[in-house]
Amino acid sequence: MAETDTRTLDTAGARLRYDVRAGTGTDDRPLLLIGSPMDASGFTTLASHFADRTVVTYDPRGVGRSERTDGAAESFPDEHADDLVRLIEALGSGPVDVFASSGGAVNALALVARRGDLVHTLVAHEPPTAQVVPDREAALGVCADVRETYLRDGWGAGMAKFIAVTSRTGPFPANWAEEPAPSPAAFGLPTEDDGSRDDPLLGQNMRGCTSYRPDFTALRAAPTRIVAAAGKESEGTFAARAAAAVAEQLGTPLAVFPSHHGGFLGGEFGQQGAPAEFAEALRATLDDQRD
């Protein structure tokens, strides 16, 4: 891997840390890898497969090394989009290619809707927005309940519901609230509430991310080539269904990538995908119709 240059950027309400790995090849268009609330460390393996390109990763506001300076308890996609605009402008390279996954894909859609001129190609991998799925009302209710459970009962209870929601296949039923709550112990999670309420996923980003409605009019008008993608093993899950709905709204085919929601992971956070195969599919997608 190329040596990493870590930089600091002050934005409205946050101080961001981001990493630039200079590529060894001749491609002068940076590849920006975006997660949320996952920080830059989650892209270590994927970045290693693009050593020929300049790769940029960052910690979103309120996560990892990037602190909020406004004291706010929640973050929203439009705030993340503003951070990303400033980050790309700070690179001074012109339009970038973007691979964005999960909440990062939601934030990237907000970025392109606002400043499509800054992004040449966006691969939006499994953006979990409840606003686009056919079972919208139930999905919004389920996602809100995950956060409410966390605020009421703590991290273990909230995370147990989150895992149950994200791993479930098929639409959420209208009577989902009548279903028994999953036990944290069943997932090896703590059953006691430690009193903390600062989790970046369940507290800070859950509501804003899942309730975000993409501006499809702006996205279709943007100069950016947008590819909505989902993992082969994710079929039927909430985030994959949302990706398919985004693709339908854009009038483009859904790209199917290897593995699952974290298919690019190579052991980060104790999770294993198929990073070599995933990187190959990503490279092919980025190279397709390349200027």
Contacts in CASP RR format, 6 or more apart in sequence:
PFRMAT RR
TARGET T0000
AUTHOR 0000-0000-0000
METHOD contacts of the structure
MODEL  1
MAETDTRTLDTAGARLRYDVRAGTGTDDRPLLLIGSPMDASGFTTLASHF
ADRTVVTYDPRGVGRSERTDGAAESFPDEHADDLVRLIEALGSGPVDVFA
SSGGAVNALALVARRGDLVHTLVAHEPPTAQVVPDREAALGVCADVRETY
LRDGWGAGMAKFIAVTSRTGPFPANWAEEPAPSPAAFGLPTEDDGSRDDP
LLGQNMRGCTSYRPDFTALRAAPTRIVAAAGKESEGTFAARAAAAVAEQL
GTPLAVFPSHHGGFLGGEFGQQGAPAEFAEALRATLDDQRD
1 21 0 8 1.000
1 47 0 8 1.000
1 48 0 8 1.000
1 51 0 8 1.000
2 21 0 8 1.000
2 22 0 8 1.000
2 23 0 8 1.000
2 24 0 8 1.000
2 51 0 8 1.000
3 21 0 8 1.000
3 22 0 8 1.000
4 19 0 8 1.000
4 20 0 8 1.000
4 21 0 8 1.000
5 19 0 8 1.000
5 20 0 8 1.000
5 21 0 8 1.000
5 22 0 8 1.000
6 17 0 8 1.000
6 18 0 8 1.000
6 19 0 8 1.000
6 20 0 8 1.000
7 17 0 8 1.000
7 18 0 8 1.000
7 19 0 8 1.000
7 20 0 8 1.000
7 90 0 8 1.000
8 15 0 8 1.000
8 16 0 8 1.000
8 17 0 8 1.000
9 15 0 8 1.000
9 16 0 8 1.000
9 17 0 8 1.000
9 18 0 8 1.000
9 86 0 8 1.000
9 87 0 8 1.000
9 90 0 8 1.000
10 16 0 8 1.000
10 69 0 8 1.000
11 61 0 8 1.000
11 82 0 8 1.000
11 83 0 8 1.000
11 86 0 8 1.000
11 87 0 8 1.000
12 70 0 8 1.000
12 79 0 8 1.000
12 82 0 8 1.000
13 61 0 8 1.000
13 68 0 8 1.000
13 69 0 8 1.000
13 70 0 8 1.000
13 72 0 8 1.000
14 61 0 8 1.000
14 62 0 8 1.000
14 66 0 8 1.000
14 67 0 8 1.000
14 68 0 8 1.000
14 69 0 8 1.000
14 70 0 8 1.000
14 79 0 8 1.000
14 83 0 8 1.000
15 66 0 8 1.000
15 67 0 8 1.000
15 69 0 8 1.000
16 58 0 8 1.000
16 59 0 8 1.000
16 60 0 8 1.000
16 61 0 8 1.000
16 66 0 8 1.000
16 83 0 8 1.000
16 87 0 8 1.000
17 40 0 8 1.000
17 58 0 8 1.000
17 59 0 8 1.000
17 64 0 8 1.000
17 65 0 8 1.000
17 66 0 8 1.000
18 40 0 8 1.000
18 56 0 8 1.000
18 57 0 8 1.000
18 58 0 8 1.000
18 59 0 8 1.000
18 87 0 8 1.000
19 40 0 8 1.000
19 56 0 8 1.000
19 57 0 8 1.000
19 58 0 8 1.000
20 30 0 8 1.000
20 54 0 8 1.000
20 55 0 8 1.000
20 56 0 8 1.000
20 91 0 8 1.000
21 47 0 8 1.000
21 51 0 8 1.000
21 54 0 8 1.000
21 55 0 8 1.000
21 56 0 8 1.000
21 57 0 8 1.000
22 54 0 8 1.000
23 51 0 8 1.000
23 52 0 8 1.000
23 53 0 8 1.000
23 54 0 8 1.000
23 55 0 8 1.000
24 51 0 8 1.000
24 52 0 8 1.000
25 52 0 8 1.000
25 53 0 8 1.000
27 52 0 8 1.000
27 53 0 8 1.000
27 54 0 8 1.000
28 54 0 8 1.000
28 93 0 8 1.000
29 53 0 8 1.000
29 93 0 8 1.000
29 94 0 8 1.000
29 95 0 8 1.000
29 96 0 8 1.000
29 97 0 8 1.000
29 120 0 8 1.000
30 53 0 8 1.000
30 54 0 8 1.000
30 55 0 8 1.000
30 56 0 8 1.000
30 91 0 8 1.000
30 93 0 8 1.000
30 96 0 8 1.000
30 97 0 8 1.000
31 50 0 8 1.000
31 53 0 8 1.000
31 54 0 8 1.000
31 55 0 8 1.000
31 56 0 8 1.000
31 96 0 8 1.000
31 97 0 8 1.000
31 98 0 8 1.000
31 99 0 8 1.000
31 286 0 8 1.000
32 55 0 8 1.000
32 56 0 8 1.000
32 57 0 8 1.000
32 84 0 8 1.000
32 87 0 8 1.000
32 88 0 8 1.000
32 96 0 8 1.000
32 97 0 8 1.000
32 98 0 8 1.000
32 99 0 8 1.000
33 40 0 8 1.000
33 43 0 8 1.000
33 46 0 8 1.000
33 47 0 8 1.000
33 55 0 8 1.000
33 56 0 8 1.000
33 57 0 8 1.000
33 98 0 8 1.000
33 99 0 8 1.000
33 100 0 8 1.000
34 58 0 8 1.000
34 84 0 8 1.000
34 98 0 8 1.000
34 99 0 8 1.000
34 100 0 8 1.000
34 101 0 8 1.000
34 104 0 8 1.000
34 105 0 8 1.000
34 107 0 8 1.000
34 108 0 8 1.000
35 43 0 8 1.000
35 60 0 8 1.000
35 100 0 8 1.000
35 101 0 8 1.000
35 102 0 8 1.000
35 103 0 8 1.000
35 104 0 8 1.000
35 105 0 8 1.000
35 107 0 8 1.000
36 60 0 8 1.000
36 63 0 8 1.000
36 80 0 8 1.000
36 102 0 8 1.000
36 103 0 8 1.000
36 104 0 8 1.000
36 106 0 8 1.000
36 107 0 8 1.000
36 205 0 8 1.000
36 209 0 8 1.000
37 60 0 8 1.000
37 63 0 8 1.000
37 103 0 8 1.000
37 200 0 8 1.000
37 201 0 8 1.000
37 204 0 8 1.000
37 205 0 8 1.000
38 63 0 8 1.000
38 101 0 8 1.000
38 102 0 8 1.000
38 104 0 8 1.000
39 59 0 8 1.000
39 60 0 8 1.000
39 63 0 8 1.000
39 64 0 8 1.000
39 65 0 8 1.000
39 66 0 8 1.000
40 57 0 8 1.000
40 58 0 8 1.000
40 59 0 8 1.000
41 268 0 8 1.000
42 265 0 8 1.000
42 268 0 8 1.000
42 269 0 8 1.000
43 55 0 8 1.000
43 57 0 8 1.000
43 264 0 8 1.000
44 268 0 8 1.000
45 264 0 8 1.000
45 265 0 8 1.000
45 266 0 8 1.000
45 267 0 8 1.000
45 268 0 8 1.000
45 275 0 8 1.000
46 99 0 8 1.000
46 264 0 8 1.000
46 265 0 8 1.000
46 275 0 8 1.000
46 278 0 8 1.000
46 279 0 8 1.000
46 282 0 8 1.000
47 55 0 8 1.000
47 57 0 8 1.000
49 275 0 8 1.000
49 276 0 8 1.000
49 279 0 8 1.000
49 280 0 8 1.000
49 283 0 8 1.000
50 279 0 8 1.000
50 283 0 8 1.000
54 93 0 8 1.000
56 87 0 8 1.000
56 91 0 8 1.000
56 96 0 8 1.000
58 66 0 8 1.000
58 87 0 8 1.000
59 65 0 8 1.000
59 66 0 8 1.000
60 66 0 8 1.000
60 75 0 8 1.000
60 80 0 8 1.000
60 83 0 8 1.000
60 104 0 8 1.000
60 107 0 8 1.000
60 200 0 8 1.000
60 205 0 8 1.000
61 67 0 8 1.000
61 68 0 8 1.000
61 75 0 8 1.000
61 79 0 8 1.000
61 80 0 8 1.000
61 83 0 8 1.000
62 68 0 8 1.000
62 75 0 8 1.000
62 200 0 8 1.000
62 204 0 8 1.000
63 200 0 8 1.000
63 204 0 8 1.000
64 200 0 8 1.000
68 75 0 8 1.000
73 203 0 8 1.000
73 204 0 8 1.000
74 203 0 8 1.000
74 204 0 8 1.000
74 205 0 8 1.000
74 207 0 8 1.000
74 208 0 8 1.000
75 204 0 8 1.000
75 205 0 8 1.000
75 208 0 8 1.000
76 208 0 8 1.000
76 212 0 8 1.000
77 106 0 8 1.000
77 107 0 8 1.000
77 109 0 8 1.000
77 110 0 8 1.000
77 208 0 8 1.000
77 209 0 8 1.000
77 212 0 8 1.000
78 110 0 8 1.000
78 114 0 8 1.000
80 104 0 8 1.000
80 107 0 8 1.000
80 110 0 8 1.000
80 111 0 8 1.000
81 107 0 8 1.000
81 110 0 8 1.000
81 111 0 8 1.000
81 113 0 8 1.000
81 114 0 8 1.000
81 115 0 8 1.000
82 114 0 8 1.000
84 107 0 8 1.000
84 108 0 8 1.000
84 111 0 8 1.000
85 111 0 8 1.000
85 114 0 8 1.000
85 115 0 8 1.000
85 118 0 8 1.000
88 94 0 8 1.000
88 96 0 8 1.000
88 115 0 8 1.000
88 118 0 8 1.000
88 119 0 8 1.000
89 118 0 8 1.000
94 118 0 8 1.000
95 117 0 8 1.000
95 118 0 8 1.000
95 119 0 8 1.000
95 120 0 8 1.000
96 118 0 8 1.000
96 119 0 8 1.000
96 120 0 8 1.000
97 119 0 8 1.000
97 120 0 8 1.000
97 121 0 8 1.000
97 122 0 8 1.000
97 286 0 8 1.000
98 108 0 8 1.000
98 111 0 8 1.000
98 119 0 8 1.000
98 121 0 8 1.000
98 122 0 8 1.000
98 123 0 8 1.000
99 123 0 8 1.000
99 125 0 8 1.000
99 282 0 8 1.000
99 286 0 8 1.000
100 107 0 8 1.000
100 108 0 8 1.000
100 122 0 8 1.000
100 123 0 8 1.000
100 124 0 8 1.000
100 125 0 8 1.000
100 127 0 8 1.000
101 125 0 8 1.000
101 126 0 8 1.000
101 261 0 8 1.000
101 262 0 8 1.000
101 264 0 8 1.000
102 125 0 8 1.000
102 126 0 8 1.000
102 127 0 8 1.000
102 128 0 8 1.000
102 239 0 8 1.000
102 261 0 8 1.000
103 127 0 8 1.000
103 128 0 8 1.000
103 205 0 8 1.000
103 209 0 8 1.000
104 127 0 8 1.000
105 124 0 8 1.000
105 125 0 8 1.000
105 126 0 8 1.000
105 127 0 8 1.000
105 243 0 8 1.000
106 127 0 8 1.000
106 128 0 8 1.000
106 129 0 8 1.000
106 209 0 8 1.000
106 212 0 8 1.000
106 214 0 8 1.000
107 209 0 8 1.000
108 119 0 8 1.000
108 122 0 8 1.000
108 124 0 8 1.000
108 127 0 8 1.000
109 122 0 8 1.000
109 124 0 8 1.000
109 127 0 8 1.000
109 212 0 8 1.000
109 214 0 8 1.000
109 219 0 8 1.000
109 226 0 8 1.000
109 246 0 8 1.000
110 212 0 8 1.000
110 214 0 8 1.000
110 215 0 8 1.000
111 118 0 8 1.000
111 119 0 8 1.000
112 119 0 8 1.000
112 122 0 8 1.000
112 218 0 8 1.000
112 219 0 8 1.000
112 222 0 8 1.000
112 224 0 8 1.000
112 226 0 8 1.000
113 214 0 8 1.000
113 215 0 8 1.000
113 218 0 8 1.000
113 219 0 8 1.000
113 222 0 8 1.000
114 218 0 8 1.000
116 222 0 8 1.000
116 223 0 8 1.000
116 224 0 8 1.000
117 223 0 8 1.000
119 222 0 8 1.000
119 224 0 8 1.000
120 224 0 8 1.000
120 225 0 8 1.000
120 291 0 8 1.000
121 224 0 8 1.000
121 225 0 8 1.000
121 226 0 8 1.000
121 227 0 8 1.000
121 285 0 8 1.000
121 286 0 8 1.000
122 224 0 8 1.000
122 225 0 8 1.000
122 226 0 8 1.000
122 227 0 8 1.000
123 227 0 8 1.000
123 229 0 8 1.000
123 255 0 8 1.000
123 282 0 8 1.000
123 285 0 8 1.000
123 286 0 8 1.000
124 226 0 8 1.000
124 227 0 8 1.000
124 228 0 8 1.000
124 229 0 8 1.000
124 243 0 8 1.000
124 246 0 8 1.000
125 229 0 8 1.000
125 230 0 8 1.000
125 231 0 8 1.000
125 243 0 8 1.000
125 257 0 8 1.000
126 229 0 8 1.000
126 230 0 8 1.000
126 231 0 8 1.000
126 234 0 8 1.000
126 239 0 8 1.000
126 240 0 8 1.000
126 242 0 8 1.000
126 243 0 8 1.000
126 261 0 8 1.000
127 214 0 8 1.000
127 228 0 8 1.000
127 239 0 8 1.000
127 242 0 8 1.000
127 243 0 8 1.000
127 246 0 8 1.000
128 143 0 8 1.000
128 166 0 8 1.000
128 209 0 8 1.000
128 210 0 8 1.000
128 238 0 8 1.000
128 239 0 8 1.000
128 242 0 8 1.000
129 209 0 8 1.000
129 210 0 8 1.000
129 211 0 8 1.000
129 212 0 8 1.000
129 213 0 8 1.000
129 214 0 8 1.000
129 242 0 8 1.000
129 246 0 8 1.000
130 136 0 8 1.000
130 139 0 8 1.000
130 140 0 8 1.000
130 141 0 8 1.000
130 142 0 8 1.000
130 143 0 8 1.000
130 210 0 8 1.000
130 211 0 8 1.000
130 238 0 8 1.000
130 242 0 8 1.000
131 140 0 8 1.000
131 211 0 8 1.000
131 212 0 8 1.000
131 213 0 8 1.000
131 214 0 8 1.000
132 213 0 8 1.000
132 214 0 8 1.000
132 242 0 8 1.000
132 245 0 8 1.000
132 246 0 8 1.000
132 249 0 8 1.000
133 139 0 8 1.000
133 171 0 8 1.000
133 238 0 8 1.000
133 241 0 8 1.000
133 242 0 8 1.000
133 245 0 8 1.000
134 171 0 8 1.000
134 245 0 8 1.000
135 171 0 8 1.000
135 172 0 8 1.000
137 174 0 8 1.000
138 171 0 8 1.000
138 172 0 8 1.000
138 173 0 8 1.000
138 174 0 8 1.000
138 176 0 8 1.000
139 171 0 8 1.000
139 172 0 8 1.000
139 210 0 8 1.000
139 238 0 8 1.000
140 210 0 8 1.000
140 211 0 8 1.000
141 176 0 8 1.000
142 165 0 8 1.000
142 172 0 8 1.000
142 176 0 8 1.000
143 165 0 8 1.000
143 206 0 8 1.000
143 207 0 8 1.000
143 210 0 8 1.000
143 211 0 8 1.000
144 207 0 8 1.000
144 211 0 8 1.000
145 161 0 8 1.000
145 177 0 8 1.000
146 158 0 8 1.000
146 161 0 8 1.000
146 162 0 8 1.000
146 165 0 8 1.000
146 202 0 8 1.000
146 206 0 8 1.000
147 202 0 8 1.000
147 203 0 8 1.000
147 206 0 8 1.000
147 207 0 8 1.000
149 157 0 8 1.000
149 158 0 8 1.000
149 161 0 8 1.000
149 181 0 8 1.000
150 156 0 8 1.000
150 157 0 8 1.000
150 158 0 8 1.000
150 159 0 8 1.000
150 197 0 8 1.000
150 199 0 8 1.000
150 202 0 8 1.000
150 203 0 8 1.000
150 206 0 8 1.000
151 197 0 8 1.000
151 203 0 8 1.000
153 193 0 8 1.000
154 193 0 8 1.000
154 194 0 8 1.000
154 195 0 8 1.000
154 196 0 8 1.000
154 197 0 8 1.000
155 189 0 8 1.000
155 190 0 8 1.000
155 193 0 8 1.000
155 194 0 8 1.000
155 196 0 8 1.000
155 199 0 8 1.000
155 202 0 8 1.000
156 184 0 8 1.000
156 189 0 8 1.000
156 190 0 8 1.000
156 191 0 8 1.000
156 193 0 8 1.000
157 181 0 8 1.000
157 184 0 8 1.000
157 191 0 8 1.000
157 193 0 8 1.000
158 184 0 8 1.000
158 202 0 8 1.000
159 184 0 8 1.000
159 187 0 8 1.000
159 189 0 8 1.000
159 202 0 8 1.000
160 181 0 8 1.000
160 182 0 8 1.000
160 183 0 8 1.000
160 184 0 8 1.000
160 186 0 8 1.000
160 187 0 8 1.000
160 189 0 8 1.000
161 181 0 8 1.000
161 182 0 8 1.000
162 201 0 8 1.000
162 202 0 8 1.000
162 206 0 8 1.000
163 182 0 8 1.000
163 187 0 8 1.000
164 182 0 8 1.000
165 238 0 8 1.000
166 237 0 8 1.000
166 238 0 8 1.000
166 239 0 8 1.000
166 261 0 8 1.000
167 237 0 8 1.000
168 237 0 8 1.000
168 238 0 8 1.000
169 235 0 8 1.000
169 236 0 8 1.000
169 237 0 8 1.000
170 236 0 8 1.000
170 237 0 8 1.000
170 241 0 8 1.000
171 241 0 8 1.000
172 238 0 8 1.000
183 191 0 8 1.000
184 190 0 8 1.000
184 191 0 8 1.000
185 191 0 8 1.000
197 203 0 8 1.000
198 204 0 8 1.000
214 246 0 8 1.000
214 249 0 8 1.000
216 249 0 8 1.000
216 250 0 8 1.000
219 226 0 8 1.000
219 250 0 8 1.000
220 250 0 8 1.000
225 289 0 8 1.000
226 250 0 8 1.000
226 252 0 8 1.000
227 252 0 8 1.000
227 255 0 8 1.000
227 285 0 8 1.000
228 243 0 8 1.000
228 244 0 8 1.000
228 246 0 8 1.000
228 247 0 8 1.000
228 250 0 8 1.000
228 252 0 8 1.000
228 254 0 8 1.000
228 255 0 8 1.000
229 243 0 8 1.000
229 254 0 8 1.000
229 255 0 8 1.000
229 256 0 8 1.000
229 257 0 8 1.000
229 285 0 8 1.000
230 239 0 8 1.000
230 240 0 8 1.000
230 243 0 8 1.000
230 244 0 8 1.000
230 254 0 8 1.000
230 255 0 8 1.000
230 256 0 8 1.000
230 257 0 8 1.000
231 240 0 8 1.000
231 256 0 8 1.000
231 257 0 8 1.000
231 258 0 8 1.000
231 259 0 8 1.000
231 260 0 8 1.000
231 261 0 8 1.000
231 263 0 8 1.000
232 256 0 8 1.000
232 257 0 8 1.000
232 258 0 8 1.000
232 259 0 8 1.000
232 260 0 8 1.000
233 259 0 8 1.000
233 260 0 8 1.000
234 240 0 8 1.000
234 260 0 8 1.000
234 261 0 8 1.000
237 261 0 8 1.000
239 261 0 8 1.000
240 261 0 8 1.000
243 254 0 8 1.000
244 254 0 8 1.000
247 253 0 8 1.000
247 254 0 8 1.000
247 255 0 8 1.000
255 281 0 8 1.000
255 285 0 8 1.000
257 263 0 8 1.000
257 278 0 8 1.000
257 281 0 8 1.000
257 282 0 8 1.000
258 274 0 8 1.000
258 277 0 8 1.000
258 278 0 8 1.000
258 281 0 8 1.000
259 273 0 8 1.000
259 274 0 8 1.000
259 277 0 8 1.000
259 278 0 8 1.000
260 273 0 8 1.000
262 271 0 8 1.000
262 273 0 8 1.000
263 273 0 8 1.000
263 274 0 8 1.000
263 275 0 8 1.000
263 278 0 8 1.000
264 273 0 8 1.000
264 275 0 8 1.000
264 278 0 8 1.000
264 279 0 8 1.000
264 282 0 8 1.000
265 271 0 8 1.000
265 272 0 8 1.000
265 273 0 8 1.000
265 275 0 8 1.000
266 272 0 8 1.000
266 273 0 8 1.000
266 275 0 8 1.000
267 273 0 8 1.000
END
